[in-house]
Amino acid sequence: MSFLSSELKNKTIIILADFFRELGGESSRAAMQRAVAVVNETLLYDTKTTIIVMHGNLMTVLLKHFHQQNRFC
């Protein structure tokens, strides 16, 4: 259940993204592209086990890339 209309939610997301970029951060899209590049590079190695460590926000945007129905991002 969402307390915000989809229009207000979208505007809020845009405002927050601009806010973080102004503070020297990166957008969710830029973070996702960076994470996907790391995963793709990791897949090039012939290893039995691979561990990728990241914080929860980055994991969320990475999951969104692989699963478009992810509603957290």
Backbone as CSV, one residue per row, in Angstrom:
resi,resn,N_x,N_y,N_z,CA_x,CA_y,CA_z,C_x,C_y,C_z
1,MET,0.844,-1.176,0.000,0.000,0.000,0.000,0.884,1.231,0.000
2,SER,0.618,2.149,-0.879,1.421,3.358,-0.978,0.598,4.554,-0.527
3,PHE,1.237,5.415,0.244,0.561,6.618,0.711,0.735,7.770,-0.266
4,LEU,1.633,7.618,-1.234,1.876,8.655,-2.221,1.292,8.243,-3.561
5,SER,0.764,9.212,-4.279,0.320,8.919,-5.638,1.555,8.618,-6.476
6,SER,1.381,7.928,-7.575,2.533,7.578,-8.408,3.220,8.830,-8.945
7,GLU,2.449,9.873,-9.248,3.042,11.123,-9.744,3.900,11.775,-8.664
8,LEU,3.380,11.857,-7.450,4.135,12.447,-6.353,5.359,11.602,-6.009
9,LYS,5.215,10.297,-6.059,6.336,9.401,-5.787,7.443,9.623,-6.818
10,ASN,7.091,9.711,-8.085,8.085,9.941,-9.141,8.783,11.282,-8.970
11,LYS,8.043,12.327,-8.628,8.650,13.643,-8.402,9.600,13.604,-7.208
12,THR,9.210,12.894,-6.158,10.052,12.776,-4.965,11.347,12.059,-5.298
13,ILE,11.279,11.001,-6.082,12.476,10.254,-6.479,13.416,11.152,-7.275
14,ILE,12.878,11.943,-8.188,13.703,12.846,-8.999,14.373,13.891,-8.116
15,ILE,13.638,14.458,-7.179,14.199,15.468,-6.269,15.318,14.864,-5.434
16,LEU,15.107,13.672,-4.894,16.141,13.018,-4.086,17.376,12.692,-4.915
17,ALA,17.175,12.231,-6.135,18.314,11.910,-7.005,19.137,13.152,-7.289
18,ASP,18.470,14.263,-7.576,19.175,15.526,-7.814,19.926,15.970,-6.567
19,PHE,19.300,15.803,-5.416,19.921,16.184,-4.141,21.224,15.417,-3.921
20,PHE,21.199,14.100,-4.121,22.398,13.295,-3.903,23.480,13.602,-4.928
21,ARG,23.097,13.868,-6.171,24.095,14.228,-7.189,24.776,15.540,-6.826
22,GLU,24.017,16.497,-6.319,24.595,17.784,-5.935,25.583,17.641,-4.783
23,LEU,25.415,16.622,-3.966,26.327,16.381,-2.850,27.538,15.549,-3.279
24,GLY,27.664,15.290,-4.569,28.788,14.516,-5.063,28.496,13.031,-5.171
25,GLY,27.261,12.647,-4.924,26.871,11.242,-5.041,26.566,10.888,-6.475
26,GLU,26.079,9.698,-6.669,25.720,9.268,-8.010,24.250,8.878,-8.052
27,SER,23.686,8.922,-9.224,22.286,8.541,-9.378,22.163,7.023,-9.247
28,SER,20.959,6.562,-9.031,20.717,5.116,-8.971,21.084,4.457,-10.287
29,ARG,20.798,5.138,-11.379,21.114,4.578,-12.702,22.631,4.429,-12.872
30,ALA,23.397,5.445,-12.459,24.859,5.373,-12.563,25.402,4.266,-11.664
31,ALA,24.851,4.141,-10.462,25.285,3.085,-9.543,24.975,1.717,-10.134
32,MET,23.791,1.573,-10.738,23.408,0.304,-11.342,24.357,-0.046,-12.482
33,GLN,24.681,0.919,-13.315,25.589,0.660,-14.429,26.965,0.230,-13.921
34,ARG,27.428,0.862,-12.861,28.726,0.514,-12.274,28.694,-0.920,-11.725
35,ALA,27.627,-1.267,-11.012,27.505,-2.605,-10.424,27.371,-3.681,-11.501
36,VAL,26.590,-3.410,-12.527,26.422,-4.372,-13.623,27.758,-4.612,-14.322
37,ALA,28.545,-3.561,-14.501,29.860,-3.718,-15.130,30.756,-4.634,-14.299
38,VAL,30.704,-4.491,-12.977,31.505,-5.348,-12.102,31.041,-6.796,-12.195
39,VAL,29.737,-7.014,-12.162,29.207,-8.381,-12.268,29.591,-8.990,-13.612
40,ASN,29.430,-8.240,-14.685,29.769,-8.756,-16.011,31.255,-9.090,-16.109
41,GLU,32.101,-8.242,-15.546,33.534,-8.519,-15.557,33.851,-9.777,-14.738
42,THR,33.195,-9.916,-13.611,33.408,-11.084,-12.751,33.018,-12.374,-13.467
43,LEU,31.975,-12.321,-14.278,31.514,-13.516,-14.995,32.505,-13.991,-16.055
44,LEU,33.458,-13.145,-16.419,34.456,-13.528,-17.414,35.487,-14.511,-16.859
45,TYR,35.635,-14.556,-15.536,36.630,-15.424,-14.911,36.076,-16.830,-14.706
46,ASP,36.906,-17.802,-14.934,36.516,-19.198,-14.766,36.831,-19.625,-13.332
47,THR,35.938,-19.302,-12.434,36.142,-19.642,-11.027,34.975,-20.476,-10.528
48,LYS,35.241,-21.229,-9.487,34.192,-22.070,-8.905,33.248,-21.237,-8.040
49,THR,33.818,-20.313,-7.278,33.028,-19.498,-6.359,33.446,-18.039,-6.485
50,THR,32.481,-17.159,-6.506,32.742,-15.723,-6.548,31.894,-15.048,-5.482
51,ILE,32.503,-14.115,-4.778,31.774,-13.331,-3.776,31.877,-11.867,-4.156
52,ILE,30.743,-11.220,-4.236,30.699,-9.774,-4.478,30.041,-9.147,-3.263
53,VAL,30.730,-8.211,-2.649,30.235,-7.563,-1.436,29.829,-6.131,-1.776
54,MET,28.654,-5.723,-1.290,28.172,-4.358,-1.537,27.170,-3.984,-0.456
55,HIS,26.849,-2.719,-0.374,25.845,-2.289,0.594,24.441,-2.498,0.021
56,GLY,23.465,-2.406,0.881,22.087,-2.738,0.518,21.496,-1.903,-0.592
57,ASN,21.792,-0.598,-0.617,21.224,0.253,-1.669,21.743,-0.157,-3.042
58,LEU,23.042,-0.427,-3.120,23.609,-0.845,-4.396,23.060,-2.209,-4.804
59,MET,22.869,-3.092,-3.846,22.296,-4.397,-4.146,20.878,-4.240,-4.700
60,THR,20.133,-3.315,-4.163,18.766,-3.086,-4.626,18.737,-2.645,-6.079
61,VAL,19.605,-1.695,-6.455,19.597,-1.237,-7.850,20.134,-2.319,-8.785
62,LEU,21.067,-3.142,-8.290,21.568,-4.253,-9.104,20.461,-5.283,-9.331
63,LEU,19.709,-5.585,-8.285,18.587,-6.517,-8.437,17.561,-5.968,-9.416
64,LYS,17.364,-4.667,-9.401,16.414,-4.061,-10.342,16.856,-4.306,-11.784
65,HIS,18.144,-4.254,-12.021,18.652,-4.511,-13.370,18.283,-5.921,-13.823
66,PHE,18.448,-6.883,-12.940,18.209,-8.270,-13.303,16.748,-8.691,-13.149
67,HIS,15.994,-7.956,-12.372,14.588,-8.301,-12.139,13.778,-7.010,-12.153
68,GLN,13.226,-6.663,-13.287,12.556,-5.375,-13.478,11.318,-5.184,-12.589
69,GLN,10.822,-6.258,-11.987,9.640,-6.126,-11.122,9.992,-5.717,-9.703
70,ASN,11.280,-5.532,-9.412,11.710,-5.116,-8.087,11.093,-3.753,-7.769
71,ARG,10.286,-3.673,-6.732,9.559,-2.441,-6.423,10.286,-1.573,-5.404
72,PHE,11.490,-1.947,-5.001,12.212,-1.166,-4.009,13.054,-0.070,-4.632
73,CYS,13.145,-0.036,-5.936,14.011,0.949,-6.593,13.271,1.609,-7.731
